[in-house]
Amino acid sequence: MTQTIIERSKWYRGKGGAESRLLREDGTMCCLGFDCIRRGIPEGELFIAPSPKSLLRSVYDPALEGLVKPAPSGLPMSTDVVVEIIGINDMTLISEETREARLKELFEKLDTEIIFV
C-alpha cells in the first residue's frame, strides 16, 4: 500500500465543488491533488484542473490507474471511487472527523493510505 500525505493547511475541502481544484491559484488543493503529486504528476499539470479526468493524459496512463477509466466515447471519466472521493472532499455539511475517516476508507480502495498532518 502506498501513502499519500495530506497537509491540512493546504487542503481545500468542505466548500462545495464549484471552486475545488486539484491545485488552485492560492496553492490549496483537494485531496486528489495530493494523491496526483504522490503519483508523480507535476504540479503544473494539476493547476486549475477540477479532477484527474481533466488532466491531459491518456486514460491508460499508469499514473492515473484507479482514478480514471475510458467512457464509451473513449474519453476519460472518473472511476466510481473517485466520484465518491470528490463528493466527500467537497461536502459542506460533514464534520472534519467524518470527512477524514471516510476519505481514508475510500483511498484504501485505491491501495493508498491517507495520512493527515
Secondary structure, DSSP 8 states (H G I E B T S, - for coil): -EEEEE-GGGB--SS-SSS--SB-TTS-B-HHHHHHHHTT--HHHHBT-SSGGGSSS-TT-GGGTTTEEE-TTSSEEE-HHHHHHHHHHH-SSS-HHHHHHHHHHHHHTTTEEEEE-
